[in-house]
Amino acid sequence: MPSSPSGSDSPKPKSVSLRHVAETVGVSRMTVSRAFKEDASIKPELREKILKTARELGYSPDTMVSELMTSFASRRPVNYQETFAAIWWPERWKNVNAGHGFDSDIYRGLNEGANLHGRGMDHFVLSKDMPPRVIMRMLKARNIQGVILTPPASASIGAPDLEWDSLSTVIIGSSLREPKFHRAQASHYTAMVQALGIIGKRGYKRPCLLVRSDVETRMLRAYTAAFLAWGHPKKHIWHASTPETKELPAWLKRMNPDVIIADWDPWIYYLPEDLGCGYVSLAVRDRDGPICGVHQNTASMAKCAVDLLVRSRLNHEVGEPAEPIFMLTTGTWIEGQSLDPAICRQLSQEAPSPVE
């Protein structure tokens, strides 16, 4: 039997590959690769499991190869293909330049997604001077055949009357139910389950849910469904068209929750100052702010909309597709300070934010 190159008769141990780690954990190689990147979006418990398995198997990523691949990817040219159009409602468009928040993140995500695919992105705002017939005329003049509809401020607002049968179209968000185009939106059910799981592990047993009626309509009651499926009573859910209701403080005192889960941040401004409970938002606006909860990663949602539109254009789809695709994005838990009753009380005393 020939000897090994080192002169020893013992076989040289095989090096452990990324594939070995992936098969051991039961995930994809891409997931393992992401676990070694600090800024990658991956659940903490899964990252810990992957890194622990990698250590036990003796695997470590080749940093030189990783750096080379990143360098090559960043230098790879993206050839221009075509220009898409994003249709906005004035109420949303006015917030685009805020620098952060729902509308600003959509704007950024659309531009970044288009650039990634080698597409341009023109933005059109519906107004008296720019009604649907004028926008349609401009789309034809610019030979734009791919359109993304950004979400209106209310579920009662319908889609603009464009010539949809000649366009490839994708909708962002859950507000527009018709026409039935491909859609990219946040998984609201998952956001609620995520929040309930975290506060449950921290010992909270009496959550109350505050949700606007319009949001319930837009989201097909996903928040309520998850809340009830988790085993919490229906009487712990407060529906209202706006947080500015006189009955809310008295209802909260009767329910005596140890934590409040709300569909967005501003509910906190309408809580009784002496309530003494924590606060969680299912749509945290400021990732670096004091409010705990789920940030919906709206920019990623907008990028997914671009992905869907590119797919639709490659398949030469126009009008309503026979099988509309829903692409759901998950949120990220933001560890703010509002679970502390004292911080919650302090925030509730601040001036109310304008309703978006």
Buried (B, 14 or more C-beta within 10 A) or exposed (E): EEEEEEEEEEEEEEEBEBEBBBEBBEBEBEBBBBBBEEEEEBEEEBBEBBBEBBEEBEBEBEEEEEEEEEEEEEEEEEEEBBBBBBBBBEBBBEBBEEEBBBBBBBBBBBBBBBBEBEBBBBBBBBEEEBEBEEBBEBBEEEEBBBBBBBBBBEBEBEBBEBEBEEBBBBBBBBBBBEBEBBBBBBBBBBBBBBBBEBBEEEEBEEBBBBBBEBBBBBBEBBBBBBBBEBEBEEEBBBBBEEBEEEEBBEBBEEBEBBBBBBBBBBBBBBBBEEBEBBBBBBBBBEEEBBBBBBBBBBBBBBBBBBBBBBBBBEEEBBBBBEEBEEBBBBBBBBEBBBBBBEBBBBBBEEEEEEEB
